[in-house]
Amino acid sequence: MFLIMLTYQAPLDTIDELKDEHYANPKGLFAQGMVQMAGRLEPRTGGLIIAEGDRADVEAAVASDPFVTSGAATVQITEFHRTR
């Protein structure tokens, strides 16, 4: 499993404009069924996604995300092994 942390670099109005594309991205994590859980952080500085899949596939999906391709967010991908 992977913990994917998105950190917003753009104003929230830009993030809101990209949100539908983020979810609908045909090459993205959501469209490929990799997302186990996702949500925004509070305060609203980014988002967190827990995803499952091959690392190369996860990285490719994240790299195609409109938040990332537009520079509106940076991303950190960390692999973790669930114990509970």
C-alpha positions as CSV (number, residue, x, y, z in Angstrom):
1,M,0.0,0.0,0.0
2,F,1.0,3.6,-0.5
3,L,0.4,6.8,1.4
4,I,0.2,9.7,-1.0
5,M,0.5,13.2,0.4
6,L,-0.5,16.1,-1.8
7,T,0.6,19.5,-0.6
8,Y,-1.1,22.5,-2.3
9,Q,1.2,25.0,-3.9
10,A,-1.6,27.1,-5.5
11,P,-4.4,29.1,-4.0
12,L,-7.5,27.2,-3.1
13,D,-9.6,28.7,-5.9
14,T,-7.1,27.0,-8.3
15,I,-7.4,23.7,-6.4
16,D,-11.2,23.9,-6.6
17,E,-11.0,24.6,-10.4
18,L,-8.9,21.4,-10.8
19,K,-10.8,19.2,-8.4
20,D,-13.2,17.6,-11.0
21,E,-10.3,16.9,-13.3
22,H,-8.4,15.4,-10.4
23,Y,-11.2,12.9,-9.8
24,A,-12.0,12.2,-13.4
25,N,-8.5,11.8,-14.7
26,P,-8.7,8.6,-16.9
27,K,-5.1,7.7,-16.1
28,G,-5.4,8.6,-12.4
29,L,-5.6,6.6,-9.2
30,F,-9.4,7.0,-8.9
31,A,-10.2,5.8,-12.5
32,Q,-7.8,2.8,-12.1
33,G,-9.5,1.7,-8.9
34,M,-6.3,2.0,-6.8
35,V,-7.8,4.3,-4.1
36,Q,-8.7,2.7,-0.8
37,M,-9.3,5.9,1.1
38,A,-8.9,9.6,0.3
39,G,-9.6,13.0,1.8
40,R,-8.5,16.6,2.2
41,L,-6.5,17.8,5.2
42,E,-7.7,20.3,7.7
43,P,-6.5,23.0,7.6
44,R,-6.9,22.7,3.9
45,T,-3.3,22.5,2.9
46,G,-3.5,19.3,0.8
47,G,-4.9,15.8,0.7
48,L,-4.1,12.3,1.6
49,I,-4.7,9.2,-0.5
50,I,-4.2,5.6,0.5
51,A,-3.7,3.5,-2.6
52,E,-3.0,0.0,-3.5
53,G,-1.1,-1.3,-6.6
54,D,2.2,-1.8,-8.2
55,R,4.6,1.1,-7.4
56,A,5.3,1.9,-11.0
57,D,1.6,2.1,-11.7
58,V,0.9,4.2,-8.7
59,E,3.7,6.6,-9.6
60,A,2.5,6.9,-13.2
61,A,-1.1,7.6,-12.0
62,V,0.1,10.2,-9.6
63,A,2.3,11.8,-12.2
64,S,-0.7,12.2,-14.5
65,D,-2.8,14.0,-11.8
66,P,-3.9,17.5,-12.9
67,F,-2.9,18.9,-9.4
68,V,0.6,17.6,-10.1
69,T,0.9,18.3,-13.9
70,S,-0.2,21.9,-13.3
71,G,2.1,22.5,-10.4
72,A,-0.8,23.2,-8.1
73,A,0.4,20.5,-5.7
74,T,3.6,18.6,-4.9
75,V,3.4,14.9,-4.0
76,Q,5.2,12.5,-1.7
77,I,4.6,8.8,-2.1
78,T,5.5,6.5,0.8
79,E,5.1,2.7,0.8
80,F,3.8,1.2,4.0
81,H,2.9,-2.3,5.2
82,R,-0.4,-2.6,7.0
83,T,-0.2,-4.5,10.3
84,R,-3.8,-3.9,11.4
